[in-house]
């Protein structure tokens, strides 16, 4: 034979998994955002092991020590200490825990509420859709920050309350996106095939619809996690969120605000951390959207 | 058009009603309002007196319709903390917040639309990358922190602008930048996508083929169609800005409605909080209604949907 037939391997290469890996590793934003996000998650998980001090131990003799890059700073406290003499690096690492817990739990709660509403509205349409769309419209009319502040002001701030309040408020985008994604899936042939072959509605929703709206769901979940973290920081900053002495980045910025004139690093450090975390999560969400969109493949 | 308008108006009225119920109920989450209003006092007789005085001993439904009836007439009761009628305070503070909202919106549009257009004309050029970077940063920047950073640079390091107060236009510059930059990314992205879509459409090619100058095609044919969705977005964003004004006004001590709401929440001033939540929500309902009607007037396809 002059030319050999192509082997099975050469046709199957590269495998879908390899293709996905290639797309992921070529996407700079996704790699950068994912890297920073994973680094922050690891720091938060290992906080008790790597933090140089205890986040709650106060030391009046060591108040407001400058970070190491200032002239009077030292490596004993790389990021300095706050107004109560607590190690700032330690507070920062434990603060990542608070942000991530609130972000993840709130996004989970709002994700469950929003996805349920969106899929139901998109799948059943008609009157169900009308009722759910109205509920979404009502929710959108409420000013989120103001309502969250008012509720926390009335029932008091704690980690659990923050998660519940934010989770119960931020489901609107989940519902809107899941509704339109389900609308597109509903009329496809494989859903009709499942219906004529006698699948129950529950089974169709769980095994035919849900897996196919997973991509937009992941994108919205990342963006809403960032949204929840920002909202928590803003509420804590205004004094109606996580309460001291818990180390929340928003709270740290509020505490540092009194020293804004001479110790601006007190607000600079936690703010930069917050900015980096949100940026990383958003880049990740944008990256996932680029990669899962059919036109982003090639 | 009339049928669509009426249907949309009915929806807006229903949403407004639901929002009024929610703003009323919001403050009953605490359980007993009378105890909260009494503050430090633990005296039973005094708490009972407060309950009578505020009419909290009546059934909830009676209280709601009483509150709603008065609110419709513009009477939101007496502020517990500021000791003045809520109505006068709102009349006093709303113009400040509306001014801030308008200047921020103009700032966001002035930043978002040109950048979005330029980015769409030259995709993947340096200006596209600049626009993308600005929008990614703007979306990740916590407003309250950005406000403090601006204060550090523009008030403390270089004393150019006042850090707090409401007296002159200078007090509005930094709050406008903070709120406006926060809203700009969404407007920029929508303009860019809209522009890209329109520029690749047939009528643009026809316009170019028949010899119209590029500038005329761009501004007269393309931009006009591309900014239609931006109208709806701007209405929604304006509503979000009112909510965001709470954070920004508090930091810059700008005496608007948002700052007032924060003070009221901190001091258990329920009538004021209810009034502000209701006002902001109703304003959002009105804005989106106006935007929808405007869009339906522009685009007949929406009316029959």
Interface residues (C-beta under 8 A of the other chain):
Chain A: X134 X137 X138 X140 X141 X142 X143 X144 X145 X146 X147 X149 X150 X151 X153 X154 X155 X226 X230 X233 X234 X237 X238 X239 X240 X250 X253 X257 X260 X261 X264 X267 X268 X271 X274 X275 X278 X279 X282 X283 X286
Chain B: X11 X14 X15 X16 X18 X19 X22 X26 X27 X29 X30 X36 X136 X137 X139 X140 X141 X142 X143 X144 X145 X148 X149 X151 X152 X156 X236 X239 X240 X242 X243 X244 X246 X247 X250 X258 X261 X262 X265 X266 X268 X273 X276 X277 X280 X281 X284 X285 X288
